[in-house]
Amino acid sequence: MTFRHSLAALAALFLSATLQAEEAKPVDNTPKMAYGLMMQQGDRLIFSPCRDRSYANVEDVSADGSVTRALNSVGLAAGKRLYVELLGVLDNGTLKASAFNMARVEGRCQMPGGKEEAWRAAGNDPAWALVAGGEHVRLQRYGKPEVVLPYAEFRSEGNVSRYDGSADRNKLAIRLEKTICRDVQANGAFAWTATVELNGEALKGCAWQR
């Protein structure tokens, strides 16, 4: 065997070993959050990721079809285009959705909150909005000063996540329950129902993870 043939044989063996190693690599079936636009075409659910021209079929693998029910509550079956955030696994061109985070009619793509935002919540009558994550919890209410408290990781108790904090004579308690929440004014559905209590004043609304 010539030197050239030996090199070719070694290269072939190396390539074969590399391919076998790649084939042996376990498939990652960990559900991840998918952000994109979604619509229904006939019996098919079509998902297009944010900032990407590709698309995938959607299969609802959630218990009792809870994902589809939540999306239909904001008009998916009626032909409306939704911005959605779904927890799922992409498998051969199909997004297998096991849970949903939020959905809005004609909503725009949002970037993940990263380290600065773990939660968002909002409500109406009176209007309020809350952002929690990073170093602070910020509560804004219409016509009132912003309330800022130190952030601490929410405590999980079954389907409920809680936060309790106090600073500058303000006492804040947040209770997020994992039940579908509809916000008609925001034209959306969210995975969590929020109850926020500030110094005895109760605020109701919806919440979603960031």
C-alpha positions as CSV (number, residue, x, y, z in Angstrom):
1,M,0.0,0.0,0.0
2,T,1.4,3.4,-0.9
3,F,1.7,6.4,1.4
4,R,-1.2,8.1,-0.5
5,H,-3.4,5.1,-0.1
6,S,-2.6,4.9,3.6
7,L,-3.7,8.5,4.1
8,A,-6.9,7.8,2.2
9,A,-7.7,4.8,4.3
10,L,-7.0,6.7,7.6
11,A,-9.2,9.6,6.4
12,A,-12.0,7.1,5.6
13,L,-11.7,5.5,9.0
14,F,-11.8,8.9,10.7
15,L,-14.9,10.0,8.8
16,S,-16.6,6.7,9.6
17,A,-15.8,7.0,13.3
18,T,-17.1,10.6,13.3
19,L,-20.4,9.7,11.6
20,Q,-20.9,6.9,14.1
21,A,-20.3,9.2,17.0
22,E,-22.8,11.7,15.6
23,E,-25.3,8.9,15.0
24,A,-24.8,7.7,18.6
25,K,-25.4,11.2,20.0
26,P,-28.6,11.1,22.0
27,V,-31.6,13.2,20.7
28,D,-32.4,16.2,22.9
29,N,-36.1,15.8,23.8
30,T,-36.1,18.5,26.4
31,P,-39.0,20.9,25.7
32,K,-37.9,24.4,24.8
33,M,-39.9,27.7,24.3
34,A,-40.7,28.4,20.7
35,Y,-41.5,32.0,19.7
36,G,-43.3,32.7,16.4
37,L,-46.5,33.3,14.4
38,M,-49.2,30.7,14.1
39,M,-52.3,30.1,12.0
40,Q,-54.6,27.3,11.0
41,Q,-54.9,26.1,7.4
42,G,-57.7,23.5,7.1
43,D,-56.9,20.8,9.6
44,R,-53.2,21.8,9.9
45,L,-51.7,24.1,12.5
46,I,-48.7,26.1,11.0
47,F,-46.0,27.7,13.0
48,S,-43.4,30.1,11.7
49,P,-40.5,31.0,14.1
50,C,-39.6,34.6,14.7
51,R,-37.0,36.1,12.4
52,D,-37.0,32.9,10.3
53,R,-38.7,32.0,7.0
54,S,-39.1,28.4,7.8
55,Y,-42.3,26.8,9.1
56,A,-43.4,23.7,11.0
57,N,-46.5,21.8,11.5
58,V,-47.8,21.8,15.1
59,E,-49.0,18.7,17.0
60,D,-50.7,19.3,20.3
61,V,-49.4,16.7,22.8
62,S,-50.6,18.5,25.9
63,A,-53.0,16.9,28.3
64,D,-56.6,17.1,27.1
65,G,-55.6,19.3,24.2
66,S,-55.1,22.3,26.5
67,V,-52.8,24.1,24.1
68,T,-55.3,24.0,21.3
69,R,-58.1,25.1,23.6
70,A,-56.1,28.1,24.8
71,L,-55.2,29.2,21.2
72,N,-58.8,28.7,20.0
73,S,-60.0,31.0,22.8
74,V,-58.2,33.9,21.1
75,G,-59.4,33.0,17.6
76,L,-57.0,30.4,16.1
77,A,-59.8,28.2,14.8
78,A,-61.6,31.3,13.5
79,G,-58.7,32.0,11.2
80,K,-56.9,34.7,13.1
81,R,-53.1,34.9,13.0
82,L,-51.5,34.7,16.4
83,Y,-48.2,35.5,18.0
84,V,-47.5,32.5,20.3
85,E,-45.0,31.2,22.8
86,L,-45.2,27.4,23.0
87,L,-43.2,24.9,25.0
88,G,-42.4,21.9,22.8
89,V,-39.9,19.7,20.9
90,L,-39.2,20.1,17.2
91,D,-39.2,16.6,15.6
92,N,-38.7,16.2,11.9
93,G,-40.5,19.4,10.9
94,T,-43.2,19.1,13.5
95,L,-43.4,21.2,16.7
96,K,-44.8,18.9,19.4
97,A,-46.4,21.4,21.8
98,S,-46.9,20.3,25.4
99,A,-47.7,23.7,27.0
100,F,-48.3,27.3,26.1
101,N,-47.0,30.5,27.7
102,M,-49.0,33.2,25.8
103,A,-50.8,34.0,22.6
104,R,-51.9,37.3,21.1
105,V,-53.9,38.2,18.0
106,E,-51.6,39.8,15.5
107,G,-48.9,40.2,18.2
108,R,-45.3,41.0,17.4
109,C,-42.4,38.8,18.1
110,Q,-40.8,39.3,21.5
111,M,-37.3,38.5,22.6
112,P,-36.8,36.2,25.7
113,G,-36.5,38.2,28.9
114,G,-33.0,36.8,29.8
115,K,-31.6,37.5,33.2
116,E,-33.4,40.8,33.6
117,E,-37.0,39.5,33.3
118,A,-38.4,36.3,34.7
119,W,-42.1,37.3,34.8
120,R,-44.5,39.9,33.4
121,A,-48.0,40.5,34.5
122,A,-50.7,43.0,33.7
123,G,-54.4,43.8,34.3
124,N,-57.2,46.3,33.8
125,D,-59.7,48.2,35.9
126,P,-57.4,49.8,37.1
127,A,-54.7,49.4,34.6
128,W,-51.4,48.0,36.0
129,A,-48.3,46.2,34.8
130,L,-45.6,44.3,36.6
131,V,-42.1,43.2,35.6
132,A,-40.0,40.9,37.9
133,G,-36.5,39.7,37.4
134,G,-32.8,40.8,37.6
135,E,-32.6,42.9,40.7
136,H,-36.0,44.4,40.9
137,V,-39.8,43.9,40.9
138,R,-41.4,46.9,39.3
139,L,-45.1,47.7,39.6
140,Q,-46.7,50.4,37.6
141,R,-50.3,51.6,38.1
142,Y,-52.2,54.2,36.1
143,G,-51.9,57.6,37.7
144,K,-49.7,56.4,40.6
145,P,-46.0,56.4,41.4
146,E,-44.0,53.3,40.4
147,V,-43.3,50.8,43.2
148,V,-39.8,49.2,43.1
149,L,-38.8,46.3,45.4
150,P,-35.8,43.9,45.5
151,Y,-36.3,40.8,43.4
152,A,-36.2,37.3,44.8
153,E,-36.9,34.1,43.0
154,F,-40.5,33.1,43.2
155,R,-41.4,30.2,45.4
156,S,-43.1,27.3,43.7
157,E,-45.9,25.4,45.4
158,G,-47.5,23.0,43.0
159,N,-49.3,25.1,40.3
160,V,-48.7,28.3,42.2
161,S,-45.7,30.6,42.3
162,R,-45.4,33.3,45.0
163,Y,-43.4,36.4,45.9
164,D,-43.4,38.4,49.0
165,G,-41.4,41.6,49.5
166,S,-41.3,44.9,51.3
167,A,-39.3,48.1,51.0
168,D,-39.9,51.8,51.7
169,R,-43.2,51.2,53.6
170,N,-44.5,49.1,50.7
171,K,-45.6,45.5,51.1
172,L,-46.1,43.5,48.0
173,A,-47.5,40.0,47.6
174,I,-47.7,38.2,44.2
175,R,-49.6,35.0,43.6
176,L,-49.4,33.4,40.1
177,E,-51.6,30.3,39.5
178,K,-51.1,28.2,36.4
179,T,-54.6,28.5,35.0
180,I,-55.4,30.0,31.6
181,C,-56.1,33.7,31.8
182,R,-58.0,35.6,29.1
183,D,-57.4,39.3,28.7
184,V,-60.0,40.7,26.3
185,Q,-58.5,44.1,26.1
186,A,-55.1,42.8,25.2
187,N,-56.7,40.3,22.8
188,G,-54.7,37.5,24.3
189,A,-54.5,34.4,26.5
190,F,-51.8,33.7,29.1
191,A,-50.8,30.6,31.0
192,W,-51.0,32.2,34.5
193,T,-53.6,34.1,36.5
194,A,-52.1,36.8,38.6
195,T,-53.2,38.3,41.9
196,V,-51.1,41.2,43.2
197,E,-51.6,42.8,46.6
198,L,-49.9,46.1,47.4
199,N,-50.5,47.5,50.9
200,G,-53.9,45.8,51.0
201,E,-55.0,46.8,47.5
202,A,-55.7,43.8,45.3
203,L,-55.0,43.8,41.6
204,K,-56.2,41.0,39.2
205,G,-54.8,40.1,35.8
206,C,-52.7,37.7,33.7
207,A,-49.1,36.7,33.8
208,W,-46.5,35.0,31.6
209,Q,-43.0,33.8,31.9
210,R,-40.1,35.7,30.2
